[in-house]
Amino acid sequence: MTELVVDIPNDIAKEMKRARFINWNEKLVKDILFFLNEREIVESILARSKLKEKDVEEIDNIIKRGLFEKYYKTKVSS
């Protein structure tokens, strides 16, 4: 098994010590596996995608514009 050293900020380390019942090694391994599996799924989808970078940017702009109008404009005009 490979050992991994992780630097944890002191304030987070204090909180982790308060939750001694959690197996932090097991938790990190599960989170890493989840991330890797999620990434594999995304890469699989992207490999089959016919979208071009320009298409993705256009969709991104449409979504951001919609979110701006929904959350920002309504609060400014209220």
PyMOL CGO cylinders between C-alpha atoms (Angstrom):
from pymol import cmd
from pymol.cgo import CYLINDER

trace = [
    CYLINDER, 0.00, 0.00, 0.00, 1.23, 3.51, -0.81, 0.3, 1, 1, 1, 1, 1, 1,
    CYLINDER, 1.23, 3.51, -0.81, 1.43, 6.12, 1.90, 0.3, 1, 1, 1, 1, 1, 1,
    CYLINDER, 1.43, 6.12, 1.90, 0.15, 9.62, 1.23, 0.3, 1, 1, 1, 1, 1, 1,
    CYLINDER, 0.15, 9.62, 1.23, 1.03, 12.62, 3.40, 0.3, 1, 1, 1, 1, 1, 1,
    CYLINDER, 1.03, 12.62, 3.40, -1.56, 15.38, 3.53, 0.3, 1, 1, 1, 1, 1, 1,
    CYLINDER, -1.56, 15.38, 3.53, -1.01, 18.82, 5.05, 0.3, 1, 1, 1, 1, 1, 1,
    CYLINDER, -1.01, 18.82, 5.05, -4.08, 19.83, 7.02, 0.3, 1, 1, 1, 1, 1, 1,
    CYLINDER, -4.08, 19.83, 7.02, -4.52, 23.39, 8.35, 0.3, 1, 1, 1, 1, 1, 1,
    CYLINDER, -4.52, 23.39, 8.35, -4.39, 23.52, 12.16, 0.3, 1, 1, 1, 1, 1, 1,
    CYLINDER, -4.39, 23.52, 12.16, -8.00, 24.63, 12.60, 0.3, 1, 1, 1, 1, 1, 1,
    CYLINDER, -8.00, 24.63, 12.60, -9.24, 21.69, 10.53, 0.3, 1, 1, 1, 1, 1, 1,
    CYLINDER, -9.24, 21.69, 10.53, -6.93, 19.27, 12.38, 0.3, 1, 1, 1, 1, 1, 1,
    CYLINDER, -6.93, 19.27, 12.38, -8.45, 20.42, 15.70, 0.3, 1, 1, 1, 1, 1, 1,
    CYLINDER, -8.45, 20.42, 15.70, -11.94, 19.69, 14.39, 0.3, 1, 1, 1, 1, 1, 1,
    CYLINDER, -11.94, 19.69, 14.39, -10.80, 16.30, 13.15, 0.3, 1, 1, 1, 1, 1, 1,
    CYLINDER, -10.80, 16.30, 13.15, -9.43, 15.45, 16.61, 0.3, 1, 1, 1, 1, 1, 1,
    CYLINDER, -9.43, 15.45, 16.61, -12.84, 16.23, 18.09, 0.3, 1, 1, 1, 1, 1, 1,
    CYLINDER, -12.84, 16.23, 18.09, -14.34, 13.59, 15.76, 0.3, 1, 1, 1, 1, 1, 1,
    CYLINDER, -14.34, 13.59, 15.76, -12.04, 10.75, 16.82, 0.3, 1, 1, 1, 1, 1, 1,
    CYLINDER, -12.04, 10.75, 16.82, -14.72, 8.19, 16.01, 0.3, 1, 1, 1, 1, 1, 1,
    CYLINDER, -14.72, 8.19, 16.01, -14.21, 8.84, 12.28, 0.3, 1, 1, 1, 1, 1, 1,
    CYLINDER, -14.21, 8.84, 12.28, -11.61, 6.74, 10.51, 0.3, 1, 1, 1, 1, 1, 1,
    CYLINDER, -11.61, 6.74, 10.51, -10.11, 9.60, 8.48, 0.3, 1, 1, 1, 1, 1, 1,
    CYLINDER, -10.11, 9.60, 8.48, -7.91, 7.29, 6.42, 0.3, 1, 1, 1, 1, 1, 1,
    CYLINDER, -7.91, 7.29, 6.42, -10.94, 5.24, 5.34, 0.3, 1, 1, 1, 1, 1, 1,
    CYLINDER, -10.94, 5.24, 5.34, -12.94, 8.42, 4.68, 0.3, 1, 1, 1, 1, 1, 1,
    CYLINDER, -12.94, 8.42, 4.68, -10.21, 9.89, 2.46, 0.3, 1, 1, 1, 1, 1, 1,
    CYLINDER, -10.21, 9.89, 2.46, -9.79, 6.65, 0.51, 0.3, 1, 1, 1, 1, 1, 1,
    CYLINDER, -9.79, 6.65, 0.51, -13.56, 6.50, -0.13, 0.3, 1, 1, 1, 1, 1, 1,
    CYLINDER, -13.56, 6.50, -0.13, -13.62, 10.15, -1.22, 0.3, 1, 1, 1, 1, 1, 1,
    CYLINDER, -13.62, 10.15, -1.22, -10.68, 9.62, -3.56, 0.3, 1, 1, 1, 1, 1, 1,
    CYLINDER, -10.68, 9.62, -3.56, -12.35, 6.55, -5.08, 0.3, 1, 1, 1, 1, 1, 1,
    CYLINDER, -12.35, 6.55, -5.08, -15.60, 8.48, -5.53, 0.3, 1, 1, 1, 1, 1, 1,
    CYLINDER, -15.60, 8.48, -5.53, -13.74, 11.30, -7.28, 0.3, 1, 1, 1, 1, 1, 1,
    CYLINDER, -13.74, 11.30, -7.28, -11.86, 8.88, -9.56, 0.3, 1, 1, 1, 1, 1, 1,
    CYLINDER, -11.86, 8.88, -9.56, -15.08, 7.03, -10.48, 0.3, 1, 1, 1, 1, 1, 1,
    CYLINDER, -15.08, 7.03, -10.48, -16.85, 10.31, -11.15, 0.3, 1, 1, 1, 1, 1, 1,
    CYLINDER, -16.85, 10.31, -11.15, -13.97, 11.42, -13.34, 0.3, 1, 1, 1, 1, 1, 1,
    CYLINDER, -13.97, 11.42, -13.34, -14.05, 8.14, -15.25, 0.3, 1, 1, 1, 1, 1, 1,
    CYLINDER, -14.05, 8.14, -15.25, -17.76, 8.63, -15.96, 0.3, 1, 1, 1, 1, 1, 1,
    CYLINDER, -17.76, 8.63, -15.96, -17.21, 12.20, -17.17, 0.3, 1, 1, 1, 1, 1, 1,
    CYLINDER, -17.21, 12.20, -17.17, -14.31, 11.14, -19.40, 0.3, 1, 1, 1, 1, 1, 1,
    CYLINDER, -14.31, 11.14, -19.40, -16.47, 8.36, -20.85, 0.3, 1, 1, 1, 1, 1, 1,
    CYLINDER, -16.47, 8.36, -20.85, -19.24, 10.84, -21.65, 0.3, 1, 1, 1, 1, 1, 1,
    CYLINDER, -19.24, 10.84, -21.65, -16.79, 13.33, -23.13, 0.3, 1, 1, 1, 1, 1, 1,
    CYLINDER, -16.79, 13.33, -23.13, -15.20, 10.66, -25.33, 0.3, 1, 1, 1, 1, 1, 1,
    CYLINDER, -15.20, 10.66, -25.33, -18.60, 10.08, -27.00, 0.3, 1, 1, 1, 1, 1, 1,
    CYLINDER, -18.60, 10.08, -27.00, -19.63, 13.73, -27.13, 0.3, 1, 1, 1, 1, 1, 1,
    CYLINDER, -19.63, 13.73, -27.13, -19.94, 15.51, -30.47, 0.3, 1, 1, 1, 1, 1, 1,
    CYLINDER, -19.94, 15.51, -30.47, -19.89, 18.97, -28.88, 0.3, 1, 1, 1, 1, 1, 1,
    CYLINDER, -19.89, 18.97, -28.88, -17.11, 21.29, -29.89, 0.3, 1, 1, 1, 1, 1, 1,
    CYLINDER, -17.11, 21.29, -29.89, -15.44, 23.70, -27.47, 0.3, 1, 1, 1, 1, 1, 1,
    CYLINDER, -15.44, 23.70, -27.47, -17.35, 26.60, -29.06, 0.3, 1, 1, 1, 1, 1, 1,
    CYLINDER, -17.35, 26.60, -29.06, -20.67, 24.78, -28.40, 0.3, 1, 1, 1, 1, 1, 1,
    CYLINDER, -20.67, 24.78, -28.40, -19.75, 24.22, -24.76, 0.3, 1, 1, 1, 1, 1, 1,
    CYLINDER, -19.75, 24.22, -24.76, -18.82, 27.89, -24.31, 0.3, 1, 1, 1, 1, 1, 1,
    CYLINDER, -18.82, 27.89, -24.31, -22.15, 28.94, -25.84, 0.3, 1, 1, 1, 1, 1, 1,
    CYLINDER, -22.15, 28.94, -25.84, -24.10, 26.65, -23.50, 0.3, 1, 1, 1, 1, 1, 1,
    CYLINDER, -24.10, 26.65, -23.50, -22.04, 27.92, -20.57, 0.3, 1, 1, 1, 1, 1, 1,
    CYLINDER, -22.04, 27.92, -20.57, -22.87, 31.53, -21.44, 0.3, 1, 1, 1, 1, 1, 1,
    CYLINDER, -22.87, 31.53, -21.44, -26.59, 30.75, -21.75, 0.3, 1, 1, 1, 1, 1, 1,
    CYLINDER, -26.59, 30.75, -21.75, -26.62, 29.08, -18.32, 0.3, 1, 1, 1, 1, 1, 1,
    CYLINDER, -26.62, 29.08, -18.32, -24.66, 31.88, -16.67, 0.3, 1, 1, 1, 1, 1, 1,
    CYLINDER, -24.66, 31.88, -16.67, -26.90, 34.53, -18.23, 0.3, 1, 1, 1, 1, 1, 1,
    CYLINDER, -26.90, 34.53, -18.23, -29.98, 32.69, -16.98, 0.3, 1, 1, 1, 1, 1, 1,
    CYLINDER, -29.98, 32.69, -16.98, -28.56, 32.38, -13.46, 0.3, 1, 1, 1, 1, 1, 1,
    CYLINDER, -28.56, 32.38, -13.46, -27.61, 36.06, -13.45, 0.3, 1, 1, 1, 1, 1, 1,
    CYLINDER, -27.61, 36.06, -13.45, -31.11, 37.07, -14.50, 0.3, 1, 1, 1, 1, 1, 1,
    CYLINDER, -31.11, 37.07, -14.50, -32.72, 34.75, -11.97, 0.3, 1, 1, 1, 1, 1, 1,
    CYLINDER, -32.72, 34.75, -11.97, -30.63, 35.59, -8.91, 0.3, 1, 1, 1, 1, 1, 1,
    CYLINDER, -30.63, 35.59, -8.91, -28.99, 38.95, -9.47, 0.3, 1, 1, 1, 1, 1, 1,
    CYLINDER, -28.99, 38.95, -9.47, -31.52, 41.01, -11.39, 0.3, 1, 1, 1, 1, 1, 1,
    CYLINDER, -31.52, 41.01, -11.39, -34.40, 40.02, -9.13, 0.3, 1, 1, 1, 1, 1, 1,
    CYLINDER, -34.40, 40.02, -9.13, -32.48, 41.09, -6.00, 0.3, 1, 1, 1, 1, 1, 1,
    CYLINDER, -32.48, 41.09, -6.00, -31.32, 44.39, -7.51, 0.3, 1, 1, 1, 1, 1, 1,
    CYLINDER, -31.32, 44.39, -7.51, -34.77, 45.35, -8.75, 0.3, 1, 1, 1, 1, 1, 1,
    CYLINDER, -34.77, 45.35, -8.75, -36.52, 44.26, -5.49, 0.3, 1, 1, 1, 1, 1, 1,
]
cmd.load_cgo(trace, "trace")
